[in-house]
Amino acid sequence: MQPLSNIDTLSQSRATPSEQERRQIRLQQREDDKVRGYDQLTDLCRLGEDELAQQLAQQNPQWGYEIREGFVREKEDLQ
């Protein structure tokens, strides 16, 4: 590994991702975040921390989960 002072930050060594690639990366990051959130919620429910899991689910609505009777479920949008 080389020292930071030797790295040229203006060089074109890495290609700039296209808009489609950026969109795909964002979608993958959201999906990864949702999976990690589900894992956290199920762990809390398994430990008997249903209220804490409910709070975490409410703080992260982008995950799309809710806690019902000690279980993690996907939210059902009523429209």
QUIVEN-V563790 format. One record per run of one state. SS is the DSSP state (H for helix, E for strand, L for the rest). FROM is the first residue (numbers start at 1). TO is the last residue. If there is no record, write none. Layout:
ss=<SS,SS>
from=<FROM,FROM>
to=<TO,TO>
This chain:
ss=<L,H,L,H,L,H,L,H,L,E,L,E,L>
from=<1,4,7,19,47,50,60,61,64,65,69,71,75>
to=<3,6,18,46,49,59,60,63,64,68,70,74,79>
